[in-house]
Amino acid sequence: MRFAISIPQFSGDGEFDPAAFRAYVVRAEELGFHSGWTQEQVLGSMPNLGPIETMTYAAACTERLRLGCAVFVSTLHNPLHLAKSISTLDQLSRGRLEVGVGTGGRGRAFAAFGVDTDAFVARFTEGIRLMKACWTEPEIAFPGRFWQLDGQAMEPKPFQKPYPPLWFGGNHPNALRRAVRYGDGFFGAGSQTTAQFADQTRVVREALDEAGRDPGDFRIAKRVYIAVDDDAARARRRMTDALNQVYGRSGGDELTPVAVFGPPDECVTRLREVADAGAEMILFTTLFDEAEQMERLAAEVMPHLS
């Protein structure tokens, strides 16, 4: 079991604190977290810093901590620009990058990015193929539907060969099978319950078997929204409010069942269920008191899950 931690990204205009950010990622490295993860939200009311820029800053502050994004909505990107940014950051970090990708789902505001809603899956898969070509081929011959290259090159290639680990997000069975077809791992969403994640893991395992892929070469992870608090009622209230803010909900507790919260022993019990459902890495995503939560996770939760 590996443990990852979310990197603080919610920062309003003028509120970013460089010293606090640096202390957080340095401490995450000291505590032995495998990786620190960002997420992508270009449009939305939450003040979410960009993942590439945030990971670049974190890479400059650390030496060993791996850095990831779960996930880039790569459908909204020009794959050449995204491939170049990823290659560059993988070089700057000396091979510490992890890359998550996802289609964004049918409800995404594709028109704002000039993307045809009816073709977003085809655009996504072609974009992944093109990025892989940029990362591996000295001369790129790519007669695609959306993008065409005829012998151009992209250098330097990523530090990691053939390219950084490629995680896929998604919920639909077709998305899970795409993960097996094109990716190195599946990342379960924080908005999914443990039971839903277990169902998704079964589909992934079936797809791996059908494709003849070694399950040991394909990783499975789950984002878990978490709050360690000796007062269970307070933890529930704060988590509900935070999730509603993140997902733009006006109220109610419909999202609360996806989260893990309460005293350390309760958190351990719920996280063991996530591991039993198939998670080989758990991404702890804290939504408040990030530094304090990270310390409590390392001291009071993780030792009981190893």
C-alpha positions, -999 to +999 in steps of 0.1 A: +000+000+000+012+034-010+000+067+005-003+100-014-014+134-002-032+162-020-012+194-026-030+226-015-044+243-046-073+264-033-060+299-032-079+331-039-065+362-055-034+374-035-038+347-009-011+322-020+015+318+008+048+306-007+064+298+027+034+277+039+032+259+006+070+251+007+067+239+043+038+216+034+054+198+005+088+195+023+070+180+053+050+156+030+084+144+017+098+141+052+068+121+064+073+095+036+044+101+013+049+084-020+035+114-040+017+147-039-012+153-062-030+182-079-062+183-099-074+204-128-103+229-128-100+256-155-136+269-151-154+271-117-161+292-087-134+275-065-101+293-067-081+264-080-045+270-090-033+253-123-018+218-119+013+222-141+023+254-124+016+240-089+035+209-095+064+229-110+066+250-078+064+218-057+092+201-077+114+231-070+107+228-032+114+190-030+138+163-040+121+129-038+084+135-036+067+123-068+041+147-082+009+140-101-023+154-115-056+134-111-067+143-136-059+165-166-091+168-186-069+162-217-098+165-241-097+202-235-060+205-243-040+207-275-021+174-270+011+189-284+012+217-258+003+193-230+029+167-241+055+195-242+046+207-207+047+172-193+080+164-209+095+196-196+083+191-160+094+155-160+129+167-170+129+195-144+119+171-117+143+144-128+116+119-135+092+125-106+060+130-126+028+110-126+001+119-152-036+113-149-060+119-178-098+118-183-124+128-209-142+152-186-175+135-192-205+146-213-215+174-188-182+193-194-184+228-210-167+216-242-180+245-263-160+270-242-129+252-254-139+248-290-144+210-286-173+192-304-194+175-277-203+147-300-167+137-306-150+143-272-142+106-267-126+102-301-107+134-295-095+121-261-082+088-274-065+104-304-049+130-281-035+102-259-020+084-289-005+117-302+011+125-268+027+090-266+040+095-302+056+129-291+072+112-261+086+082-279+092+089-317+122+108-331+100+118-361+063+119-356+042+106-384+006+110-373-023+111-398-050+117-373-086+129-375-080+160-354-043+164-356-018+156-384+020+156-382+044+146-410+079+139-397+081+167-370+100+161-337+095+170-301+125+172-279+135+166-252+116+134-244+104+128-208+131+119-183+111+087-176+111+061-204+091+057-224+070+084-205+056+091-170+031+066-156-002+073-173-033+070-150-068+071-163-099+084-145-135+076-153-166+058-141-183+042-171-173+006-180-161+019-214-138+044-197-124+016-175-117-005-205-099+024-222-078+027-191-066-009-196-062-004-234-041+028-232-029+034-196-007+022-168-032+026-140-068+035-130-076+063-105-109+061-087-126+094-082-131+110-049-168+115-058-174+077-059-182+056-028-161+027-018-188+003-031-188+020-065-150+018-066-152-019-058-175-024-088-151-004-110-121-024-099-139-056-109-144-043-144-108-032-146-096-067-134-119-084-160-105-061-188-069-069-178-076-106-180-093-102-214-064-082-227-039-107-213-022-079-193-003-087-161-022-071-132+011-064-115+020-040-143-013-020-139-019+000-107-051+010-091-056+040-068-085+059-051-088+095-041-104+097-006-117+129+009-107+126+046-109+145+079-094+131+111-112+146+140-119+132+175-154+148+173-172+128+147-202+151+145-179+181+138-160+162+112-192+153+094-204+188+094-172+203+082-167+177+055-202+181+042-198+219+040-164+215+022-177+190-003-207+212-012-183+241-018-159+220-040-187+206-061-208+237-062-238+223-042-261+246-024-266+223+006-275+188+017-254+158+025-257+137-007-219+138-012-210+130+024-210+092+020-181+094-004-158+108+024-140+092+053-141+112+086-141+110+123-117+096+150-085+078+138-099+043+144-130+050+124-108+064+095-086+033+096-117+010+094-131+029+064-098+031+047-092-007+051-125-011+031-110+011+003-079-012+003-101-043+003-120-028-027-088-029-047-068+003-040-031-002-041-025+035-034-048+059-015-047+096-022-057+114+010-075+146-001-079+171+028-102+201+023-093+221+054-065+223+080-043+207+055-010+207+074-026+195+106-045+168+088-014+156+071+004+152+104-025+133+120-027+110+090+010+102+092+010+096+129-024+081+137-038+065+105-011+053+081+009+031+106-023+010+111-028+005+074+007-007+063 
